[in-house]
């Protein structure tokens, strides 16, 4: 968000970050403005695919990652099951 979300128009740039623990879920939401001319693909470069693989290794089947990208903003929703399986 800080590297790719702030553009030269600092007066209109924004970053919103939200964390919440609900039951056994940790919920993280982020929304930031986009740099003009920055690609609108939500997959981006290498960072997002690596993050997806890492989440699958660390939280197999117990996480949800949603990424949305528009010309105006970029948003991420991540929920993690933080309850350890004791079985």
C-alpha positions in Angstrom: 0.0 0.0 0.0 2.8 2.5 0.9 5.0 1.5 -2.0 2.4 1.2 -4.8 -0.6 3.2 -3.5 0.7 6.7 -3.0 0.8 8.7 -6.1 2.0 12.2 -7.0 -1.4 13.6 -6.1 -0.8 13.2 -2.3 -4.0 15.3 -1.5 -6.2 12.5 -3.0 -4.0 9.5 -2.0 -5.3 7.3 0.8 -4.6 4.1 2.7 -7.2 2.5 5.0 -6.2 -0.5 7.2 -8.6 -2.5 9.4 -7.9 -5.4 11.7 -10.5 -7.3 13.7 -10.6 -10.6 15.7 -14.0 -12.3 15.4 -14.4 -15.6 17.1 -11.4 -17.6 15.9 -10.8 -15.5 12.8 -8.4 -12.7 12.3 -9.7 -10.3 9.6 -7.5 -7.9 7.8 -8.8 -5.4 5.2 -6.8 -2.8 3.3 -7.8 -0.3 0.7 -5.5 2.2 -1.0 -5.5 4.6 -3.9 -3.7 3.7 -7.1 -0.9 5.4 -8.8 -2.0 6.6 -12.2 -0.7 4.4 -15.0 -0.1 1.5 -12.6 -1.5 -1.8 -14.0 -5.0 -2.7 -12.8 -4.4 -6.5 -12.7 -5.0 -7.7 -9.2 -2.2 -10.3 -9.6 0.5 -7.7 -10.1 4.1 -9.0 -10.1 5.6 -11.8 -8.1 4.5 -10.6 -4.6 0.9 -11.7 -4.7 1.4 -15.2 -6.1 4.2 -15.8 -3.5 1.9 -14.5 -0.7 -0.9 -16.9 -1.9 1.5 -19.9 -1.9 2.8 -19.0 1.6 -0.8 -18.7 2.9 -1.6 -22.1 1.5 1.4 -23.6 3.2 0.9 -21.9 6.6 -3.0 -21.9 6.7 -4.1 -24.7 4.3 -7.8 -24.5 3.8 -8.2 -22.1 6.8 -7.8 -18.8 5.1 -9.5 -16.6 2.5 -7.7 -14.0 0.4 -9.6 -11.7 -1.9 -7.9 -9.0 -4.0 -9.7 -6.5 -6.1 -8.2 -3.9 -8.3 -9.9 -1.0 -10.2 -8.5 2.1 -11.9 -9.3 4.1 -8.7 -8.2 1.8 -5.9 -6.7 -1.6 -4.7 -8.3 -3.6 -1.9 -7.3 -6.8 0.0 -9.5 -8.9 2.3 -7.7 -11.6 4.3 -9.2 -13.9 7.0 -7.1 -16.4 8.9 -8.3 -19.1 11.2 -6.1 -18.5 14.3 -7.4 -21.5 16.3 -4.7 -24.2 16.4 -5.9 -27.7 15.5 -5.2 -29.9 18.6 -6.4 -33.1 17.0 
